[in-house]
Amino acid sequence: MPTKKAKPKKKITTAKKTTTKKSAPKKKAEVVVEKEEKITASQEVPTEKPEVETTAEDKEKPEVETIAEPKVKVAIPPTITVRDFADRLKMTVPEVITALMNNGIMASINEEVDYDTAALLAEELGFKAEKEINEEDITKEKGVRKQLQEEFAEADESDLKNRPPVVAVMGHVDHGKTKLLDAIRETNIIDTEAGGITQKIGAYQVKEKGRQITFIDTPGHEAFAAMRERGAKVTDIAILVVAADDGVKPQTKEAIKHIKKAGVPMIVAINKIDKPEADPERVKKELADNQVMPEEWGGDTVCVAVSAKQKTNINELLDMILLVAEMENLKANPKASAIGTVIESDKNPKRGVEATILVQNGTLKQSDVITVGSVYGKIKAMENCLGKRINHAKPATPVRILGLESVPEVGDILFAEESIDKARQKVARLKKFSHPVALKAESKDKKGKIKKLNIILKADTQGSLEAVMESLVKIKSDEVQPAVISYGVGKITESDIMMATSSLALVVSFNTSVTSVAQRMAEDGNIEIKSYDVIYNLIDEIKKRLEDMLEPEVIRTDLGKLEILAVFRTEPGKMIVGGKVLSKHLENNTLVQVLRGKKDEQEEMGTGKITSLQTNKVEVKKVKQGEEAGIMFEGDVRIKVGDILETWREEVKKKIL
């Protein structure tokens, strides 16, 4: 908890309209603070229904007049009690508890909520949430967003240039996301060279009215979860695709949550308006029910009715993207050292390691020395989204690079470095704290063969976290691997449980606890939480679960062969036959392969099982070589005199790590 709390200036709205002060046009909304005047008890606030009651403490504050009602910033730590959260928002505890309940979270005055939950709620209540960062919280590397802010603050104003917006498209799987992206590509591709329309990488650029727009062609959850986890605000605008004939679905609601958590503007594309059953107004109502209020209903969310199939209103959608981008005033410094984020990565058998990078600041050049997460290298070649070789990439440009020593993770941050030695030293430091990415890389190389146990890990200290991760990395198998999809220092919170629900993960805590709200969520959602204070017990449990995922080992022991001398009875699915044991011995309840034909030309006719074994009409367990036996054979093969039955026994043995 901070020792000193920021006192946000009160934003007061009226039920009728907001009065703003006229002034010369400004680039961004500003807060104008007049000379300090004490608000006395006799003064009335010019509002009918204030959102926040004026307290005695508030009356001591200077009066604030807003030009465009800017959001008040509120700093929120990784976890915060409901009481402290209410204090920071200058709201009453019952108001905050009610707002939490409206979002499906039951929490009492002294219970804690995590940052993601508090930030989303603060945004809904009209505040701008900012993460409160301690030195202890910085364990891997400085977040790219923070570094960008620092570089912008230090940069000469003349060096900051307008850049293209970066857009991610999200929505339900059947609502036309891919079709919309295809329609945008086909009608507005930047290059018209032969073969240029072919998509080469997971991002591309289009041109509308002479201005570029960058689209990230990647699943929305990756864009807003994996990348945001590393501090990278990859996208500037999100397009939410909703089918006009289907409306808001569970995945749509999930996408809305991700967009709100990312804190980026949203444009809704109401798709499939060409269908007879299309009902855009119903879609707008369902959006409003999910706290996404369309502009025409008095909200701030732009909705565009489109048909990706017929390419209707595609340019109108692009115009709205440019309008929102203009309001966001997106800038970058092309003269700075390059910073970017990995959009996708792989290992090409012919070309080696490839990574698609979205450059976010500076200019990335061929032959730059770079670090990307815990790998480094020198750029040998660069290609744009059409596969054309280029020698530099400016901000908001997607580019595919060659030259890294190993495959980086999606969401890893790229930094241009001064020299290969400094890059090597930086990576060596980072690897000490790095997540065991080798697990994911290995699963890529053996597609479909390695089963993963998803784990969400929390520990009391960074040292504990490192110790557990190092132990997990040592668990080696060609069939199964632990996959730590999220980790951190601190208590297990609501966001951990939500991630576990969506990824079917096991939640593991080491020397730390679970917030009461998260505990209830886990119980309601049948999410298992395992807590340990001894590292060996934790590792033993993970090994046991991985062993349960292993395919059992089947051990085959070859037995004797039986030459068929007589067929006594034939029924559907079973036969009684007799013969002579040619080698070794026969056993009851063993498997059989039926062979037919001459010795050198035998053909496999099919398999079955011996379910009864007799000699001299007496049931036995074993018949030796040279003796005659009668058997009950179960199987679909019709055995004939002269066939050879090859028998064996199988034992199923559980594998251990």
N, C-alpha and C positions, 0 to 999 in steps of 0.2 A: 504493500500500500504506500502511496506517496505521502510524504510528510506535509506537503502543501497542496491544497486542491485549487484548481483553477475555477474562478467564479465566472461562469458564462453570462454574457449580457443578455437580458431578458428579451425574448421576441414575443411581441403581443400582437395578436391578430383580431380583427373584428368579424362579427357574423355577416356584415354587409360587404365591405370592401376595405382594402388596405390603402392608406394614403401614403404616397411616396413623394419625396422631395425632388423637384425638377432641378436638373443640373446638366452640365455639359456631358456629352457621351463619354463613357469610360470603357476600357477594354473589359473589365470585370466588375462585378458588383463589389462595392466597398461599404464598410461600416463607417459612418460619420459620427464622431463623438463630439458633442458640443461642450462648451465650458461647463465645468462641474456645477450642477445646481441640485440642491437637496429637494427631494420630493416630499412635501409635507403631507400631513394627514388630511388637510383640507383639499388638496389637489386631487382631482379625479382622473383616472386613466381613461382616455377616450376610446372605450371599447365596451361592447355589450356583453360578450361572452369571452373573457380572456381564457386562453389555454392554460395559463399558470396563475394561481392566485398570488397577489402581491403580499409579501410578508413584511414584517417590520425591518428585517435585515435588508430586503430588497429596496426599501424606501431610502436606505442610506446610499444607494448606488447612483451614479450619474445617469441622467436620462439619455437614452439611445434612440437615435432616429435612423431608420434604414432606408437605403435607396432601393434595394431589390430583395429585401428579406433574406440576407445570407444565413446559412445554417450556422449555429453556434457549435464550435468544436468542443468535444468532450474526450478526455484521455481515459482509456479503459485498460486496466492491467489484464494479465492472462486469465485470472479468476477474480470475481468480485462478489461480495454479499449483496443481497437485495437492498439492505439498508444503505450501504455505501453507494450503491448504484443510484438510488433515489436522491441521495445528497448531491451527487455530481450532476444529476439532471435538474436539480432544484425542483423536484416533484415530491409529492407525498408518497410514503411507502404503499398505501392502498392503491394509488394510481398505477404504480409500477407493477404490483402483484396482479392487478386486473389486466394490464397489458400483457404480462407473461401468460396468464391464463388464456387470453384470447389467442395466443400463439401455441396453445397446447402444453404449456410448461407450468407445473404446479411447484411453487417454491415459497417457503416462508421467509420471514424478515431476516433471519440469520443464516439462511442457506446461500450457497454460492452458485453463480452461473458462470459459464466460461465466456471468453472474449467474443467468439463468433455469435453466440446467442445475444449477449449484451449489445454488441455492435449493430446487429440487425434490428433489434428493438429500438435502439437509440435513433437509427436512421428513420424508422417508421414514425417516431415521435418528433421528427423534425430537426434532429441534431446531426452533426458530422462526426462520426466516431474515428478516433485515432488510437493506435495501439501504443500503450505505455511500455517502453522497452527499458529493461535494466541491463547492466553489463553482463549479469549472469545469464540472461536470456540469449545472448549472442554466442552460439556454440559452433557454427559452421563457417559462415562468412556473412559480411554485411549484405542486407537485402538490396536487390538492385534498385528497388523503388527509392529507398533511402539514399543510395549513392547518386541516383539520377537527380534527386532533389538538391543534394549538396552541390553537384556539378552545375546545375542550373543557377543556384544561388551565387556561385563563384564566377560563372561565365559572364562575359561582356554581353550586354543586351543586344548589341549588333551581331553577335555570333549565333544567337538563337533564331532559327528559321522555322517557318511552317513546315509541317510534315504530314504525310497521308495518314488518315485514320486506319486503325487496325480493327477489323470486325470479325467476331465469331458468330456462327449461326447455330442455334440450339433449338430443341423441340422434340416432340414425340417421334418415335421411329417411323411411323407411317404417315406423317403429316406433310411430307414433301420437302424436307431439308435438302436432300441430295438433288432433287429435281430443281429446286430453286437455285442452288449453286451452279448446276449445269446451265440453267437458263441465263444466269448472270454471265457465266463464262462465254457462252456462245454468242451473246449479243454485245458484249463489251470488252472482249479480250484486248489487252494493250497491243500486242504484236500481231500483225497480219501475215507474217512470213509463213511459208509452207510448213505444215505440221505444228504450227505455233499453238493451236488450240489444245493439243495433247497436254494433259496435266503431268508435269514431271515430278513435282514435289508436293508436300502437304500444305502449301500456301501459294497464293497467286495474287496478281494485281490486275485491276481493270481500270479503265479511264472513262470518266463521265464529265462532260463539259470541260475537258482539258485538265481535270484534276484526278489524281490517282487515289484508289482505295485498295487497301490490302485486306484480303480475306484469309483467315486461318481455317483450313479445311481439316479440322481435327475434332474428335468428340468433345462436346461441351464440358463434360466432367473433367477431362484432362486439362482443358484450357483454364478452368476456374478452380480446380482443386489441386492437382499436382503442381502446377506452375505457381499458383498463389501461395502454396505452402513454402516455396523458396523465396518469397518476397517479390516476385515478379508480376507487375501488372501488365500482362501480355496484351490484353485487348482493351480498346478504348470504348467500343460500342458493341452491344449484343443484340442480335436479331432473334427474336423468339417467334418460331414458326408454329402457327396453330391452324389446323384444318377447319375450314368454314362449315364442313358437314359433320364434324366430329366433336369440336369444342375442346375444352380444357381437360386433359387427362392427367393421371398421376405423374407421368414423366414430365409433363408440362409444368406441374406444380414444383417438381424437384428442380427443374431448370430455372424457374423463377427465383427459388431460394438461392441457387448458385449465383445468379446474376446480381441479386441484392447483396449477397455477401461480398462479391467482387467490387461493388460500389461503382459500377459503370452504367451509363445511360442505356435504356432499353427501347428498341423499336419493335413493335409487333407486326409481323407479316401474316395477315389472315389469308391463307392460301386456299386453293381449290374453289374459288368463287365461280368457276365455270360449271360446277356441278348443280343439277336441279335442286338438290336438297340443301344447298349452301344457305347458311343463316348467319351472316356476319354480326347481326345485332345480338343474337344469342351468345356468340363468342365474347362480345364486349361485356355482356352482363356477367358471364362466368369469370372473365378476367377481373372485373370490378369486385366480384366476390372473393377473389384471391389477392386483394390489395394492389391490383394493377389497374389504375383508373385511366381510361382513354381520355384524350384531350377534349373531344367533343362532349364528354360527360363532365367536364370541369376538372379533369385530372391533368397530369403532365406526361402521359405516355402516348407517343405517336403511334397510330395504327394505320397500316396501309393494306388495302384489299388487293390481292394479287392472284394471278393464275400462272404458276410456273409452267404448266403444261402448254398453255396458249401464249405464254410470255406477255401476259397482260400486266401493265403497270410496273414492269421491272425497272424502267428508267425513273419512274416516280419514287420507287423505293430507294434507288441510289441517290436521288436528289435529297431525300429526307436524311440519308446518312451524311451527306455533305453538309446539310444545314446543321445537324447536331454536332458534327465535327467542328464547324465554324464557331459554334457557341462554346465548345470545350476549349478552343484556342490552343490546339495541340502544337507544341514546338519541340525542337531538339537542337543540339549543337553538333553540326557535321564536322567541326574542327577538333572535337574531343577524341580521346582514345575510345575505341569501340567497346560497347557493352551490348549484349544480346541474350536471347534465350533459345534453348533447343526446342524446336517444334517436333521433330522426329529424328530418329537415328537408326542406323543398321550397319551391317558389315557385308559389303558386296564382294563376292568371290574374286572378281577381276579387278575392281577398283580399290578395295580395302574399306576402311572405316569411312562412312559418309554421315554427315549431320546437316539437317536443315535448320538454319538459324534465322530468327527474326532480329534484325539489328534494331536496337532501341535508342541508342545514342552514339554519336561519333560516326566515323566512316570506317568500315571494315575493308582491309585491302589484302590482295593476294601477297603472300610471303609474310604476313603479320604473324608474330609469335603469340599464341593464345593459350589461356587455360579455360577449360570447360568443366566445371565441377571438380572432380578429382582426376581429370586427365589433361594432358597438354600436348602441344604440337605446333608445327609451322604450316600455315595454309599453303598447300601445293597447287590447288586449283579451286575456282569458284564458278558456280553456274547460277543463272537466274531461274525464275519459275518455268521458263520454257526450255530449259536445258542448254541455253546459250552461254558460252564462256564469257565471263566479265572479269575485270581486274579490281573493282571496288563496289561496295554496296552502302548506300546512305541510310539514314534512319527510316524505320518502318518498312524496310525492304526485306523480303524473304530471300534467302540465298542458301544454296547447297555447297558445302565445303568438303574438301578432302585434305588429309594430312594429320589427323589425330592418331594417337598411338593405340587407343582402344575406344570402344563404343560408349559415349556418354548417355546419361539418362534424359528422358524427356523432362523438360523443366529446369535442367541444369543451366547455370549462368555462365555466359562467355565473357571473358575480359581480355582485351589486347594488352600484352605485357611488353616490358622494355627489352628483355632478352630471354634466350632459352634457359639460361641459368636461373634467372629470377622465377621463371615459370615453373621450373623443376622444383625449386625450393618451396614455392607457394603450394604446389600440389602435395609435396611431402608433408607440409603442415596440415593441410586439409584432410589428408587421408587418415590422420589420427582421429579425426572426429567424424569421418564419413560413414554414412549408412552402407550396409553391405550390399552394394549394387551388383556385385558379381553374381548374386543369386538370380537377379532379373536377367542379366546378360546371358547366363547359362541357359535359362529357360527359353530364351530366344533362339539359341543355337540348336536346341533339341525340341522343336515345336511339337507340342502335344505329348511328349514323352515324360516330362517332369511334372509331377503333381506338386502343387504349392500349398502350404499351410499358411494362410494369411494371418498375420499377427499385428495387433496394435499394442505397442509397448510404452509404458510410462515408468519412470524411475525417480528416486528422490534427488539424485545429483547427477551431474554430467559424468562423473567418474563411474558411478554405478551403471549408467546407461551404456558407457563404452565397454565395461566389463561384460555385460550381458550380450551385447552385440558381437563382441569378439568371440565369445563362447558359441553363439549361434552360427557364426561363419565357419567354425570348425566342424560342424555337422555336415558330413559329405555323403552324397548318394547320387547315383545315376537316375533314380526314380522319383525321389521326393526331396523337397527343400523347404526350409522355413523362409517365408517372405515377409519381412517387416515393412508393412505398407505405410505405417505412420508411427512416429516415436517422439518422445519429448520428456522434459523434466517437469514434474508437478503432478497434481492429482488427475485422476481419470474424470473427464467431464462429459457433458452432453454431446459435444461434437464428436468425441471418441466413440460414443455409443451409436450415434447416427452413422458414422463411417463404418462401424462394425456391422450394422444392419445392412448397409448397401453392398458390402464386400464379403459378407459371411466370414468375418474374421473373429479370431479368439482374442479377447482383451486380457492383457497380462500386466500386472502391476508388481513392481519390485521396490520394497521399502517405502511405498507410498499408499495413499488411500483413494477412496472414491467419493465424489460429492454425493450428497443424499439425492439430489435430483437425478443425477446420472444412474445411481443405483436403482431408483424406481423405474427409469426408462429401460434399463437392462432387464429388470424383472418382467415388465410389461411386454417387452419384445423378445423374451427368451434368449437374450444375449448372455453368453457365459463370460464371467470375469474370474480370472485365477490370480490370487495374490500370494506373493512369496517374500520371505526375508532371508532365505538361504539360496544362493545362486545355483548350487548343485541340484536342489529340488526343482527349481524352475527348468533347468536344462533337461533333467530326467523326464519331466512331464512333457516337454516339447518332443523329446526323442520318442516317448511312448506313443504320442499322437501321430508322429510321422511313421512309426512302425506299423500302426494300425492302417495307414494309407498304402503301405507296400503291397504289391501283388504277391501272394504266397508262392513259395518255391515248390515246384512239382518235381519230385525225384522219381525217375523211372528205373525199375529193375526188371530186366528181361528174364523170362522164365522159359518153360519148355514149348515144344511144338507137337501138335497132335495131327496125325494123318487120319482123315475120315474114311471109315470102312463101311459104315451103314447109317442110313437116315431112318429113324424109327417113327417120328411124329412131326407133323408140320402144322402150326397154328399161326394166326396173325400175330406177328411180332415176336414169336418164339419157336424154337425147334428142339427136339430131343435127338441127339446123334451119338454115335459111338465110334471109337477109333483107338489107335495105338500111339503111345507117347514116344516120340522119336528122339528127344533130347531133354536133358535136365529133368524137370518135373513139372507137373500141372498143379495149380492151386485153385481152390474155390474163390469166388468173388474177385476174379481178375479180368482184365481187359483182353479183347481178342481182335486180331486183324485176319480177315479171311483172304487167303492167297489161292489163286487158281491158275492152272497151266503147267507146262513143263518147267523143270527146275531153273533153267536159265532164262525163261520167258514168263515168269510168274507175274500175274496181274493182281493188284489190290482191289478186292471186290467191295470192301466196306468193313466197318467195325461193329463190335457188340460186346457182350459181357457174359461170363460164365456165372450162372446163379445157383447151379446145383452140380455137384461132382460125385459120381458113384463108381465103385468097382465091385463086381459080383453082387450088384443090386444093394449094396450097403453104402450109405452116405459117408463120405470121407472128406478130409481137408486137403489131402495131398495124394498124388499118384506119381510113382517114380518112372524113370525112363525104362522102356521095354514092356511096361504093363499096359493093359487095355483099360479103357475108362468110358463111361457114359456121361454125357454132360447135358444140362439144360442151357441152351444158348438163347439170349435175348438180343434182338437186333432186327434190322430191316432186310438183311442179306439172306438169300435163300441158299443154304449150304448144300453142296453136292458131294457124292462119293468121289474121293480122290483129292478133294480140297485139303489144304494145309492150314491149320489154325495156329497162328503165332501168338503167344500169350505174354503178358507182362503185368507188373503190379506198379501202381502209382501211389506215392506218398506225398501228402501236402504238408509242407513245413513252413511255419511262420518265419519270415525274415527278421533279422535284427540289425540295427545300425552299429 
